[in-house]
Amino acid sequence: MEIILFKSTTCPQCKVAKAKLDAAGIEYREELDMAVMEQYGVKSIPTLYVDGTKINKLSEINKWINEQVGKKNG
């Protein structure tokens, strides 16, 4: 599964998304490069890219993380 967190170093919501991914034990890579963001069609941060699907907004990212944690514990 390819998971990328598109973020910036100064975005508070990006820091929260990163912390939640880390706490959930989800492996991902971070992407800060604007050219790569454009290549993936990312227009806002934080954006989580999961196997071709973009998840925007911290609330939606949190929802996805909770679903993954539920699958691990289920």
Residue pairs with C-beta under 8 A, 6 or more apart in sequence:
1 50
1 51
2 49
2 50
2 51
2 52
3 26
3 27
3 28
3 29
3 48
3 49
3 50
3 51
4 28
4 29
4 30
4 31
4 40
4 48
4 49
5 14
5 17
5 18
5 21
5 28
5 29
5 30
5 31
5 46
5 47
5 48
5 49
6 31
6 37
6 40
6 42
6 45
6 46
6 47
6 48
6 49
7 14
7 17
7 18
7 30
7 31
7 32
7 45
7 46
8 14
8 32
8 45
9 32
11 45
11 46
13 45
13 46
13 58
14 45
14 46
16 58
17 46
17 48
17 58
17 61
17 62
18 30
20 61
20 62
20 65
21 28
21 48
21 65
24 65
24 68
24 69
25 72
26 65
26 68
28 48
31 37
31 40
37 45
37 47
40 49
40 54
41 54
42 49
42 54
44 56
46 58
46 61
47 54
47 55
47 56
48 54
48 55
48 61
48 64
49 55
50 64
55 61
55 64
